[in-house]
């Protein structure tokens, strides 16, 4: 093994120790760093670490068809290694200092229009038990903007259909009270008449949404239901997901004039900055507001 290769090996080993001891990173995180840096080490080969070598590594990852987010993560590990080497006197310069991470795709999906959302929510066949369950599920998710995990985790004791509210348990077991619209309340009432005959008493808790065997509906089950009815509504199934439904609920509220603080509370965001980005309004709505509000728009 060459001297350069050996010194890079030693640097990687020491960097991983530093991450574990100084940063206190979890074992699975350290393992991910080790895999990423191992791939980089193989790409460098017998050559010397350089900007060209790092660029070649990125090209190699792109050629493998990896997502931009994955490439960014691997590059972050490499850049961290080289900063460590400079800091510890193992290298004089950082060859990755001028390399930018690949631009990540917009993490926020395009919201459905109100008409598209209506078509999706009303797609289930109410003549069937499964259809009544699916209508209640879709109305609940769009009406509350709840995450999938929050939806499947909702129990009967969390519902107050008379007062039209639901207690949603979000990330970190934080709870919030969210309004339930009239359409959601009606759909849930119809579903509960069926659900009470299906529920499996061996299931932990008392889930609002069950599969047709009476067990708690799974996250994958919700995903499949949304895809199924997106297709039935004539929407591109690959562009519709539970997250898109949540995003659409927030976007439609903001476009109708809801203040961000209220939307933040409804969605269970820890900070308002998350809500500001998540609920970006459409360019068409911006133009509409401009025409209505700007004194020189005409």
C-alpha positions in Angstrom: 0.0 0.0 0.0 1.4 3.4 -0.9 2.4 6.0 1.6 -0.3 8.4 0.4 -2.9 5.6 0.7 -1.7 4.6 4.1 -1.8 8.2 5.4 -5.4 8.6 4.1 -6.3 5.4 5.8 -4.9 6.7 9.1 -6.7 10.0 8.7 -10.0 8.3 8.1 -9.5 6.1 11.1 -8.7 9.0 13.4 -11.6 11.1 12.0 -14.0 8.3 12.8 -12.7 8.1 16.3 -13.0 11.8 16.7 -16.6 11.7 15.5 -17.4 9.0 18.0 -15.5 10.4 21.0 -15.7 14.2 20.5 -19.0 14.5 18.6 -20.7 11.6 20.4 -22.3 10.4 17.2 -24.4 7.2 17.3 -22.9 3.9 16.1 -25.1 3.7 13.0 -24.1 7.3 12.0 -20.4 6.4 12.4 -21.0 3.3 10.2 -22.6 5.5 7.5 -19.5 7.8 7.6 -17.2 4.8 7.4 -19.0 3.5 4.3 -19.0 6.9 2.6 -15.3 7.5 3.3 -14.4 3.9 2.3 -16.0 4.6 -1.1 -14.0 7.8 -1.3 -10.8 6.1 -0.4 -11.3 3.5 -3.1 -12.0 6.3 -5.6 -8.8 8.1 -4.7 -6.8 4.8 -5.2 -3.1 5.2 -5.2 -3.3 8.9 -6.2 -3.1 11.9 -3.9 -6.3 13.5 -2.6 -7.0 16.6 -4.7 -9.9 18.7 -6.0 -9.8 16.7 -9.2 -10.0 13.4 -7.3 -13.0 14.7 -5.3 -14.7 15.9 -8.4 -14.1 12.5 -10.0 -15.7 10.9 -6.9 -18.8 13.0 -7.4 -19.0 12.1 -11.0 -18.7 8.4 -10.1 -21.6 8.7 -7.7 -23.7 10.5 -10.3 -22.9 7.8 -12.9 -24.3 5.3 -10.4 -27.6 7.2 -10.5 -27.6 8.2 -6.9 -29.9 10.9 -5.7 -28.5 14.5 -5.1 -29.3 14.2 -1.4 -27.2 11.0 -1.2 -24.3 12.5 -3.1 -24.5 15.6 -0.8 -24.3 13.4 2.3 -21.3 11.5 1.0 -19.6 14.7 -0.1 -20.2 16.2 3.4 -18.4 13.3 4.9 -15.4 13.8 2.6 -15.3 17.6 3.2 -15.5 16.9 7.0 -12.5 14.5 6.7 -10.4 17.0 4.8 -11.2 19.8 7.3 -10.2 17.5 10.1 -6.9 16.7 8.3 -6.0 20.4 8.0 -7.0 21.1 11.6 -4.9 18.2 12.9 -1.9 19.0 10.8 -2.2 16.0 8.6 -2.5 18.1 5.4 -1.7 21.7 4.5 -4.7 22.4 2.3 -8.3 21.2 1.9 -8.8 20.1 -1.7 -12.6 20.1 -1.3 -12.9 23.7 0.0 -14.1 25.1 -3.3 -16.4 22.2 -4.2 -20.1 22.9 -3.8 -22.5 20.2 -2.8 -24.9 19.1 -5.6 -28.0 21.2 -5.6 -30.8 19.3 -3.9 -34.2 19.1 -5.6 -37.0 21.1 -4.0 -38.1 19.0 -1.1 -41.5 20.4 -1.2 -44.0 18.8 -3.6 -46.3 20.8 -5.7 -49.7 21.2 -4.0 -52.8 19.8 -5.7 -55.4 22.4 -6.8 -58.6 22.5 -4.8 -60.4 20.8 -7.6 -57.8 18.0 -7.8 -58.0 17.5 -4.0 -61.8 17.3 -4.1 -61.6 14.7 -6.9 -59.1 12.7 -4.8 -61.1 12.9 -1.6 -64.4 12.0 -3.3 -62.9 9.2 -5.3 -63.7 6.3 -2.9 -66.9 4.3 -3.5 -69.2 5.0 -0.6 -71.2 1.8 -1.4 -68.4 -0.3 0.1 -67.0 -0.6 3.6 -63.5 0.0 2.2 -64.7 3.1 0.3 -66.3 4.6 3.4 -63.1 4.0 5.4 -61.0 5.6 2.6 -63.3 8.6 2.4 -63.0 9.2 6.1 -59.2 8.7 6.0 -58.7 11.2 3.1 -61.1 13.7 4.6 -59.3 13.5 7.9 -55.8 13.9 6.4 -56.8 16.8 4.2 -59.0 18.4 6.8 -56.3 18.3 9.5 -53.0 18.3 7.5 -51.9 15.4 9.8 -48.8 13.4 9.0 -49.2 9.7 8.2 -47.8 8.6 11.5 -50.2 10.9 13.3 -53.2 9.7 11.3 -52.6 6.0 11.9 -51.8 6.7 15.6 -55.1 8.5 16.3 -57.4 6.6 18.7 -61.1 7.0 19.3 -60.4 8.7 22.6 -58.6 11.5 20.6 -61.8 12.3 18.7 -64.5 14.7 19.7 -66.9 14.7 16.8 -69.5 16.9 18.6 -67.0 19.7 19.1 -65.3 18.9 15.8 -61.8 18.6 17.1 -59.1 15.9 17.3 -56.1 15.6 19.6 -53.1 14.8 17.4 -49.9 13.4 18.8 -47.0 14.5 16.7 -43.2 14.4 16.8 -41.7 14.0 20.3 -45.1 12.9 21.6 -46.2 16.6 21.5 -49.9 16.9 21.3 -52.0 19.6 19.6 -55.7 20.2 19.2 -56.7 20.4 15.6 -60.2 21.4 14.2 -62.2 18.8 12.2 -64.2 20.2 9.3 -67.8 19.2 8.7 -67.0 16.9 5.8 -64.4 15.0 7.8 -66.8 14.7 10.8 -69.6 13.3 8.6 -67.3 10.9 6.8 -65.8 9.6 10.1 -69.2 9.1 11.6 -70.2 6.9 8.6 -67.0 5.0 8.8 -67.2 4.4 12.6 -70.5 2.5 12.1 -68.6 0.0 10.0 -65.4 0.1 12.0 -67.0 -0.9 15.2 -68.0 -4.2 13.7 -64.5 -4.8 12.3 -62.2 -3.8 15.1 -59.9 -6.5 16.5 -59.9 -6.2 20.3 -56.4 -7.6 20.5 -55.1 -4.5 18.8 -53.4 -2.1 21.2 -55.3 1.1 21.7 -58.5 1.8 19.9 -57.5 3.0 16.4 -59.8 5.2 14.4 -58.5 3.9 11.1 -58.2 0.1 10.7 -57.6 -2.3 7.9 -60.5 -4.4 6.8 -59.4 -7.2 9.2 -59.8 -4.9 12.2 -56.1 -4.2 12.8 -54.6 -0.7 13.0 -54.0 0.7 9.6 -50.3 0.8 8.7 -48.4 3.7 7.1 -47.9 1.6 4.0 -51.6 1.0 3.9 -52.3 4.7 3.9 -49.8 5.3 1.2 -51.4 2.6 -1.0 -54.9 4.0 -0.4 -53.8 7.5 -1.5 -52.2 6.1 -4.6 -55.2 4.0 -5.5 -57.6 6.9 -5.3 -55.3 9.3 -7.0 -55.3 6.9 -10.0 -59.1 6.6 -9.8 -59.4 10.4 -9.8 -57.3 10.7 -12.9 -54.3 12.2 -11.1 -50.7 11.2 -11.7 -50.2 8.6 -9.0 -46.5 9.2 -8.8 -47.1 12.9 -7.9 -49.7 12.2 -5.2 -48.8 11.0 -1.7 -50.0 11.5 1.9 -47.3 14.3 2.2 -48.7 16.0 -0.9 -52.2 16.0 0.8 -50.7 17.6 3.9 -48.9 20.1 1.8 -52.1 20.9 -0.1 -54.1 21.5 3.0 -51.5 24.0 4.3 -51.2 25.7 0.9 -54.9 26.1 0.4 -55.3 27.6 3.9 -52.5 30.1 3.3 -53.9 31.0 -0.1 -57.3 31.6 1.5 -55.8 34.1 4.0 -55.0 31.9 7.0 -52.2 33.4 9.1 -48.9 31.4 9.4 -49.1 31.1 13.2 -52.4 29.2 12.9 -51.1 27.0 10.2 -48.0 26.3 12.2 -50.1 25.2 15.1 -52.3 23.0 13.0 -49.4 21.3 11.3 -47.4 20.9 14.5 -44.3 22.7 13.2 -41.7 23.5 15.9 -40.8 26.8 14.3 -42.6 29.3 12.1 -39.7 29.2 9.6 -40.7 25.7 8.7 -44.2 26.8 8.0 -43.1 29.8 5.9 -41.2 27.5 3.5 -43.7 24.7 3.6 -46.6 26.8 2.7 -45.2 28.9 -0.1 -48.0 30.2 -2.2 -48.3 29.7 -5.9 -47.1 32.3 -8.4 -50.7 32.6 -9.7 -51.9 33.5 -6.2 -49.2 36.0 -5.8 -50.3 37.7 -9.1 -53.9 37.6 -7.9 -53.0 39.4 -4.7 -50.8 41.9 -6.5 -53.6 42.8 -8.9 -56.1 43.2 -5.9 -53.7 45.1 -3.6 -51.1 47.1 -5.5 -52.3 50.7 -6.3 -50.3 50.7 -9.6 -51.2 47.1 -10.7 -53.6 48.4 -13.4 
